[in-house]
């Protein structure tokens, strides 16, 4: 069974308020993307990585990233939306690939064990995503900023990556989405749109997506903890 990972990293980082794309901002002295790719390099389940970046970054990424991350076999130009970027990455996969892992370039604290769990689930169920049960109270708010109602949070989950699929299933989902001009918020939603089931794997509160300045500050705290105690200590409290 051949497993590949597609890493969409073509974002501009507008919410971060920086002129540097968020994936290239420094975390513990190295670009966030470097940390993400290092985990995938060290995960024995993943055979190769396809990295998707913006046109502005593609030359630099091709020259520098592949030198330090041996599993990155291709650096591909991203599309207008994230969904387009992942589609481009799919076209670059080795035809022998059986399972594909989609993981955000700005989620640097994913663990190899979590990646392996999603691969095993995708092998058995076809599609698997990581997610966290919602623990906060959820309010439905109108355009004027007024609460309309409190939403029952039972059965609600916050979705993360990795999201992992049998390649044939994900390609079929993308084909239908493109034919119908449907854009989902994640790859799992494309499989749902196809009418297929998606298995949920419990994720980790440490598996944060760094999109805002406060996320980067939290990331520095997590990185310091991991450095002090080892990568196996990602789960648990920060105290």
N, C-alpha and C positions, 0 to 999 in steps of 0.2 A: 504494500500500500504506500503510494507516494503522497506526501503531504507538502503543500506549499502555503506560504502566507502572503497575502497582499496587504501592504501598509499604505493606506491613503494619507499622504502628507503634503497636500497641495494647498492647504488653507493659508489665508493671508493674515490671520490673527487680529482681525479688526476689533474684536471684543477685548483683546489684551491692551489695545491702545498703544501698540509699538510699531515702529517702522520695520522691525525684524519679524518675519513670520514666526509664530509661536513655537513651531517645532524646532526652530534653530536658536531659541532663547536658551541661556545657560541655566542648568540645574546642577548643583554641586560641581560647578566649574566646567561642565561639558554640555553640549546641546541636548535638549530633551529627547530628540530623535535618536541620538546615540545610545541613550539608556534603553529605549524601547528595542532597538535593533540588537543590542547586546543580549537581552533576555532571550530573544528569538534565536540568536546565534548559539546560545548555550542550551537551548531546548532540543533534546535529541529527537523529539517527535517530528520536528519541522525539518524538511530536507532542503528547501530553498525559499528565498524571499524575493518578491517583486515589489519594488518601491515605486510609488507614484507621487510625483512632485510637480510643482508649477513650472511653466516655461522659463521663468526667471532663475530658477534654482537647478534646472536639470543638468547643466554643464558642470556646475560645482559638485552636485551630488554624484554624478557619474565618475568624476575624477577622484573625489575624496572619500565618499562613503564606501564604495566597493573595495577600496584599499584596506579599510579597517574592519569591514564586516563581510567575511568570506561567503556567507550564504546569500548575499544579495547578488543575484544573477542578472537582474535587469533593472534599469531605472527608466520609468515610462512617464510620458507627459500626461498630466491630469486633465480633467475636463471642467466644464463650467460649474457643475455641482458635484458633490461628493459621490452621488450615484453614478455619474458619468466617469469619474475617476476610477471607481472600483470596476466598472465595466471595461475600461481601458486595460486595467490590470488583468482582468480575466482573459482578455485576448492574448496576453503575453505569457500565459501559463504553458508549461510543457504539456503536450497532448497526453502524456502518460499520467498526469496528476489525477488522483482519485478524490482527495479531500483538500478543501481550501479554507484557510483561516483568514478572516478579515479582522484586522486590529488597528485601532487608531494610533497614529504616530505619536500622539501626545498623551498616551496612557503608559507611562514608563514603569509603573510598578506592578504590571501583570506578572504572575508567577508561572514558571514552566509547568507546575502541577495543574494549574487552571487551564492552560492551553491543552494539555494532554486530556483532561476531563472532557473538554468540548470536542476534541477529535474523536474520542471513543463514543461519545453520544451521537455525533454526526454519522459515524459509521453505522450505528444501530438504528437511528431514527431518521437520518437524512439531513436534518437541520437542528442546530443547537445554538442557543445564545446564553450569555451570562447576564444575570440581573440580581438586584437587591430588593427585598420586600420593602414597601413604603412604610415608614414608621411615624412620619410627621402627619399632623392633621392637614387635610387637603381642602382648599376652598375654591369654588368656582367664582371668578371675579369678572364683572362686566367692563366695558370700555371706559367707564367713568371711574374705575377703581373701587367700585362698591361690591361687597360680597353678595352673590346671588344665592348660594347655598353651600353647605358643607358636604363634601363628597365622601361616600363610604370608601375607606381605603382598603378594605378586605379584598384580597385578590389582586391588588395593584402592585406592580414591581417597577423599579427604576432600571432601565436597560443599560448595559455596558457592552464593551467588546472584551475578549474575542467573541466573534460570531463565526460559527464553523459549519460547513456544508459539504455534502457530496457535490462534486463539480457539475455533474450532469443536471442535478436539481437546481442549483443556483443559476446555471446558464439558461435553463428553461424559464425560471422566474424572471430573469432579466429580459428575455425575449418577449414575454407577455407584457411586462411593464413598458418596454419601448414601443411595442405595437399599440398599446392603449394610451401612451403618453402619461403613464402613471409614475409619480415620484413618491417614494416612501421616505420615512425618516431614518430607516436603517435597512440592512439587507434582510433581516428577519421579516420585516413588513412586506417585502416583495414575495417571499415564500408564502406568507399568509394570503396575499392577494391572489396567488396562484391557487389557493384553496388547500394547501398542504399544512400539516401540523409542524409545530416548532417546539422542541424540547428546551426547557429552561434549566440552566445549571446555576446554583447559587454562586454569586460573584464575591467580591471583597470590597469593603469600604476603603481599603488602601488603593484599590485600582482606580484612582481618580483620573479624570480627564482635565488636563491643564488648559483652560481657555481664558481665564481671567487672572489678574495680578494676585488676588487672594489665593487662587489655586496654586500659583507658583510658590507663594510663601509656605503653604501647607506642604507642598512637594519637598521643599528644603528640609522641613521637619521630618518627613518620612524618610528622605534620603539619609539624613544624619542617623536616624534610628537603625536603618538597615545596615549602614556602614559600621555602626557600633556593635550590633548584635548578630549580623549575618542575614542573608536573604530569607532564611527560614522564619524570621521573626516578623514578617509583614502583617500577619494576622494578629488581632488583639488590639489593646489600647495603646495610645501614644504616651501614656504616663510611664 
